[in-house]
Amino acid sequence: MASRKVLIGVLAFPILVAGTAATSGETSGAGGNAITGLEIQAADHATRIVLKARATPTFTVFKLKSPDRLVVDLINTDLEPEAREPVKVDDRRVGRIATAQFKQAGSVISRVIIGLRPDVRFGARAVGSSIVVTVSDDPGLTEQADAPSADKPVAKPRQAVAAAPGSDEKTEKPDKTEKAEKAEKAEKAEKAEKAEKAEKAEKAEK
């Protein structure tokens, strides 16, 4: 019986710790995942906020107004001390970044609040175990940097001058240039004028 009492005591201890962790918002109450730090990456037209986590968290993103701010809620994810401190970015796109933590429907929610400047666009995506939030003041800038920009249209392929050997395709001739067309028109006009003069001379002789 003594050994049985000891076993029950050992089993009760972790349950007590888990209950305390869920109330205080410790990592064990958040399913073991946590935001370990925030990294700011500033470029000419975009600011990226990298939320580094132990594992890829489940998250939601939404915007609030008056003042404009972007909210990232991370479900069942704790905030380590390094990630709890407010960060002052203060560039053309982002102002201040703050964090908060609360419980909702039995889940620990860690919230990251990003202050936004006017007329900016934003997006968020998971990259590995991190969440990358991009705030941009360039309407043409997207996450896919390899896409051609609006001011640099893709060049059209030149017309084929000759068909490939063994091909059934017809040969396409290059378009006539403007100078060639003008010269051709001038030549036709000159011939018509000469013909008209010859006809008048012939009638005069008669």
PyMOL commands that set and color helices and strands:
alter all, ss='L'
color gray80, all
select helices_A, chain A and resi 2-24+27-30+81-84+178-205
alter helices_A, ss='H'
color red, helices_A
select strands_A, chain A and resi 33-42+46-53+58-64+69-75+77-79+87-88+94-104+107-116+121-127+130-136
alter strands_A, ss='S'
color yellow, strands_A
deselect
rebuild
show_as cartoon
